[in-house]
Each structure stands twice: as structure tokens, then as C-alpha cells.
Amino acid sequence: MDLPVPPSLLLLIGPAPIRVAMPSVTFKAMPPLHVLILERDPERREAMLELLRGIGHHAVAAPDGAAAAAAVITAGFDQLLLDLRIPDLDLRHLREALAPSRPAEPESMEAAERRHIALMLRHTGGNRRRAAQLLGISRSTLLHKVRKYGLEGD
């Protein structure tokens, strides 16, 4: 599926949004990404969430730097959109979370299962029947695990 680019694009960079004229170009559709947004301005945060979700990505917002650092470690995000001007953002801890200096402790089977189910749901674009087939489990078992691990929004 091809996605046309609108004649103008709203860039959410800097203190105010900027509208930029775009040439008529078509991009190839890509699989949905799992994106974490850390933005202090609620209007811009909601605009980014709406934009990313509108083109089929799974986007979530973290309320603060600590929540973002915790989410980066556990949720398996593909992309991170980050407002570097957030006062409570500890870049050293964020850097450590993104690229730890020492190997991480192996995760539990439950954590590995949760992460794998989340990745499979992302891979199938949220199609639970297809995800269950690929995982080799029944749809009802997958639905139980989705509820158990709190993956309803993924």
C-alpha cells in the first residue's frame, strides 16, 4: 500500500509548529512501530500521538522522565520521541537505560512471554487471531495473556 504525503506537513520542532510545503511524493507503507513520546507540552504531545496513531503506529506518552526511563527498559519500543528540555530528565540515566554498560540480568519467563506477545501483536498490526496462529496458541489463550499482561492498548 502506498501512502501519499500531504501537500504540506506540520513539523512539531522548536517552540512553535511550522508548516512546510512538501513535493508530491509517495512513501511505501511500513509495519507499525511502537513509539514512546516524552513531551512536556500537552498540546504537542497529543498532536504527536494523534499523528502517529493516525498513520497506524502504536504510540504512547510517558508523563515524565522517570516513567519514560522505566518504559524504555520494559516495553520494547522501536522509537523514542524525546523533548530534551524536560527539567526532570536525567540524560545519564536515560543513556544507561538505552545502552547499559553492563549486561542486563536475564528476564523471567513471564517477562519474556509478555515482551514476545507484545512484539507479535505489533508485528500483526494488532490482529489477535493472526498473532495467536503465529504463536501457536489458541485465540482465547492469547486474549487471556493479553489481559494478564495488560497489553489491551497495544
C-alpha positions as CSV (number, residue, x, y, z in Angstrom):
1,M,0.0,0.0,0.0
2,D,1.3,3.4,-0.9
3,L,0.8,6.4,1.4
4,P,0.6,9.9,-0.3
5,V,2.3,12.7,1.5
6,P,0.0,15.7,2.1
7,P,0.9,18.9,0.2
8,S,2.1,20.5,3.5
9,L,3.5,18.9,6.6
10,L,3.2,20.2,10.1
11,L,6.6,20.0,11.9
12,L,6.5,20.0,15.7
13,I,10.0,21.1,16.2
14,G,11.1,24.1,18.3
15,P,8.8,26.5,20.3
16,A,6.0,26.6,17.6
17,P,4.7,24.3,14.9
18,I,6.0,25.1,11.4
19,R,4.0,24.2,8.2
20,V,6.4,23.1,5.4
21,A,5.4,22.7,1.7
22,M,6.1,19.2,0.5
23,P,6.5,17.9,-3.0
24,S,4.1,15.3,-4.3
25,V,5.8,12.1,-3.1
26,T,4.5,8.7,-2.2
27,F,6.0,6.5,0.6
28,K,5.7,2.8,0.8
29,A,3.7,1.7,3.9
30,M,5.8,0.3,6.7
31,P,4.9,-2.1,9.5
32,P,3.6,-0.3,12.6
33,L,6.1,0.9,15.1
34,H,5.8,1.1,18.9
35,V,6.7,4.7,19.8
36,L,7.2,6.3,23.2
37,I,6.7,10.0,23.4
38,L,8.1,12.2,26.1
39,E,7.0,15.8,25.5
40,R,6.2,18.3,28.2
41,D,3.8,20.4,26.2
42,P,0.4,18.7,26.3
43,E,-0.8,20.1,23.0
44,R,2.3,19.0,21.1
45,R,2.2,15.6,22.9
46,E,-1.4,15.0,21.9
47,A,-0.7,16.2,18.3
48,M,2.2,13.7,18.0
49,L,0.1,10.9,19.5
50,E,-2.7,11.6,17.0
51,L,-0.4,11.9,14.1
52,L,1.4,8.6,14.8
53,R,-1.7,6.7,15.6
54,G,-3.4,8.1,12.5
55,I,-0.8,6.5,10.3
56,G,-1.0,3.2,12.0
57,H,1.7,3.3,14.7
58,H,1.2,2.3,18.3
59,A,2.2,5.5,20.2
60,V,2.1,6.0,24.0
61,A,3.1,9.0,26.0
62,A,5.1,9.0,29.3
63,P,4.1,11.6,31.9
64,D,7.7,12.3,33.0
65,G,11.3,11.4,32.6
66,A,11.2,8.6,35.3
67,A,8.2,6.9,33.6
68,A,9.9,7.2,30.2
69,A,13.1,5.6,31.5
70,A,11.1,2.7,33.1
71,A,9.1,2.2,30.0
72,V,12.2,2.1,27.7
73,I,13.6,-0.8,29.8
74,T,10.4,-2.9,29.9
75,A,8.2,-2.2,26.9
76,G,10.4,-2.8,23.8
77,F,9.8,0.4,21.9
78,D,11.1,0.8,18.4
79,Q,11.3,4.6,18.5
80,L,11.6,7.3,21.2
81,L,10.5,10.9,20.7
82,L,12.0,13.0,23.4
83,D,11.8,16.6,24.5
84,L,15.4,17.2,25.8
85,R,14.3,20.4,27.6
86,I,12.3,18.5,30.2
87,P,13.6,19.6,33.6
88,D,13.5,16.3,35.4
89,L,15.0,14.3,32.5
90,D,18.2,12.7,33.6
91,L,20.1,12.1,30.4
92,R,22.8,9.9,32.1
93,H,20.1,7.5,33.4
94,L,18.3,7.6,30.1
95,R,21.6,6.8,28.2
96,E,22.2,3.9,30.6
97,A,18.7,2.6,30.1
98,L,19.1,2.7,26.3
99,A,22.7,1.2,26.2
100,P,23.6,-0.3,29.6
101,S,27.3,-0.5,30.4
102,R,26.9,-4.0,32.0
103,P,24.8,-6.9,30.6
104,A,21.3,-6.9,31.9
105,E,20.1,-9.7,34.2
106,P,18.2,-12.3,32.3
107,E,14.5,-11.7,32.4
108,S,11.9,-14.1,33.8
109,M,9.9,-16.4,31.6
110,E,6.8,-14.3,32.3
111,A,8.6,-11.1,31.3
112,A,9.9,-12.8,28.1
113,E,6.4,-14.1,27.3
114,R,4.9,-10.6,27.8
115,R,7.6,-9.0,25.6
116,H,7.2,-11.6,22.9
117,I,3.4,-11.4,22.8
118,A,3.7,-7.6,22.6
119,L,6.1,-7.9,19.7
120,M,3.9,-10.4,17.9
121,L,0.8,-8.1,18.3
122,R,2.9,-5.2,16.9
123,H,4.1,-7.5,14.0
124,T,0.5,-8.4,13.1
125,G,-0.8,-4.8,13.5
126,G,-2.9,-5.8,16.4
127,N,-4.6,-8.8,14.6
128,R,-5.0,-11.1,17.6
129,R,-6.2,-14.1,15.5
130,R,-3.1,-13.9,13.3
131,A,-0.9,-13.4,16.3
132,A,-2.3,-16.4,18.1
133,Q,-1.7,-18.5,14.9
134,L,1.9,-17.4,14.7
135,L,2.5,-18.0,18.4
136,G,0.9,-21.5,18.1
137,I,-1.7,-20.9,20.8
138,S,-5.5,-20.5,20.7
139,R,-7.1,-17.1,20.3
140,S,-8.7,-17.5,23.7
141,T,-5.3,-18.2,25.3
142,L,-3.8,-15.2,23.7
143,L,-6.7,-13.0,24.9
144,H,-6.2,-14.3,28.4
145,K,-2.5,-13.5,28.3
146,V,-3.2,-10.0,26.8
147,R,-5.4,-9.3,29.8
148,K,-2.9,-10.8,32.2
149,Y,0.0,-8.7,31.0
150,G,-2.0,-5.5,30.5
151,L,-1.5,-5.4,26.7
152,E,-5.0,-4.3,25.8
153,G,-3.9,-1.0,24.4
154,D,-1.1,-2.5,22.2
